[in-house]
């Protein structure tokens, strides 16, 4: 009997069966898998960030081209009056008013305002004209809005002025919240105040003064904003 054969098992032989063997290496830890997954996510995030930056660079070039198109060779902003508009008649166009000189805002006593009612509420133009008159404005025409604007002003009001009345238009628009200011081709400095469906009342004089101060605040230069 061999010294390696247990007592009582003389003559018996044993064979190792199966296909599983003891692991000689250290099993991988879960923390290694977590670290590998985080590293993969970080790499994907960096790739995505680089793509966004490239997209912004290409868009920046387009924005610069648009900014150059906003001014003529002399450097002055391009105006967009409505061609063919009759002086003193509200314009149907949504062309923006010209740029405003903060020091050119006139006193209410120097501004003639035509008040038009584009809603179905009777007497609204007259009451609004009376309120504007109390604030010093000179009242011109008062009545219903012409056909091109009647029942077509969904906001609070549409203020319309020509190139020479741009500052006066800003002064009038500051009297009501949410007013839209547009330009037409009239040659005088009169302003049309067209009352819209959402109109309730004028701002009080303190609120109107604050709105005017905000409206005439100098805008950043194109070089700072990258647009016009």
Number of C-alpha atoms within 10 A of each C-alpha: 10 8 6 6 12 10 9 8 9 10 8 8 7 5 5 5 7 6 5 6 7 5 7 6 6 6 7 8 8 8 9 10 11 11 11 11 11 12 12 11 12 12 11 11 12 10 11 11 12 11 12 10 11 11 11 12 12 10 12 13 10 11 15 15 13 14 15 15 14 15 14 10 9 6 9 10 14 12 15 16 22 19 11 10 17 13 16 22 17 28 27 19 16 16 16 17 24 21 14 19 12 13 8 12 19 14 11 17 12 14 23 22 28 23 28 27 27 26 23 12 9 11 13 21 23 17 14 20 23 13 13 19 16 10 13 14 19 17 18 15 15 20 17 21 24 16 11 13 21 17 16 14 22 14 15 19 25 25 27 35 35 27 21 15 26 25 26 26 29 25 25 26 26 23 23 20 18 14 22 20 22 25 28 27 20 25 14 14 20 25 31 29 28 28 29 24 17 14 19 13 14 17 14 10 12 9 15 19 15 12 19 18 14 11 16 18 11 11 9 11 10 12 10 7 10 15 16 17
